[in-house]
Amino acid sequence: MSKEYVPADYTEMDILKAKRFDKEVRKNFMPAIESTVKQIIEDYGVLDGVCVEVGCGTAIFAIELCKHSKLTIYALEKEKAIYEIARMNIEEAQLSDRINLVLGDAHNLPFDDEFADFVISRGAYHCWKDKVYVLKEIYRVLKKGGIGFVGGGFGRYVTDEELNRMKSLRDRSLKEDAQIYNSPDKMREIVLKADIPNFRILYDKTGLWAEIRK
Ligand SMILES: C[S@@+](CC[C@H](N)C(=O)[O-])C[C@H]1O[C@@H](n2cnc3c(N)ncnc32)[C@H](O)[C@@H]1O
């Protein structure tokens, strides 16, 4: 069995480790990033307005979403080393005018109430110490009429072969934390505890998401 994994000790990363994380994500998870963006655009239309991404990592997902939408994105990341690599990636993609990188914590989103038309968070949910609190924060910054899409997954356009490869790599990398992405009942409980009235839990072999409407 392969021992390969993608680094997931985000809080421990210096610049070198963050670079390795970026390289491994690009090498292994690009089909999932492209497929999830395609799914989002198909389901919600070519998005326009303000987007907040919570836990943007090295901004690979934000860059892909930006290229396929008209959004202005505020990409939030907590870890300084990862944030620095994200800054370089955004500059290299020449998208600094449309992606604003923000150093901050999901538990205290540095945005006004009803700031965002769309809030996306992919693959950061397992890290949050107080998931109910973060969901409340996401709901607070959503505009009325806005959509939140929170969870993790690979998108419906990956092949079965890609899906199986990426899923086992994710599970190996996140270890016991990966289990939360197979727990739709737990996610429903968390969203209800956050007092969010209008939502759906989407769970299939390609991922687990809370779709929130305000
Ligand atoms: C697996 S990466 C996902 C990156 C990107 N969203 C994607 O889909 O490729 C998760 C990121 O969330 C960040 N993160 C975890 N907890 C966070 C928090 N409380 N506030 C902000 N960012 C956080 C981690 O540092 C890490 O960079």
The ligand as an ORCA input file, in Angstrom:
! r2SCAN-3c Opt
* xyz 0 1
  C      -7.033     21.390      3.316
  S      -6.772     23.100      3.281
  C      -8.013     23.543      2.111
  C      -7.587     24.637      1.174
  C      -8.610     25.035      0.113
  N      -9.845     25.473      0.703
  C      -8.878     23.932     -0.898
  O     -10.032     23.553     -1.074
  O      -7.931     23.452     -1.547
  C      -7.445     23.719      4.806
  C      -6.920     25.098      5.178
  O      -7.766     25.671      6.194
  C      -6.951     26.418      7.075
  N      -7.646     26.611      8.357
  C      -7.859     25.673      9.306
  N      -8.497     26.202     10.363
  C      -8.688     27.512     10.081
  C      -9.287     28.580     10.794
  N      -9.786     28.404     12.019
  N      -9.314     29.796     10.227
  C      -8.799     29.985      8.974
  N      -8.195     29.012      8.261
  C      -8.147     27.782      8.801
  C      -5.709     25.564      7.206
  O      -4.612     26.290      7.731
  C      -5.518     25.090      5.765
  O      -4.688     25.955      5.042
*
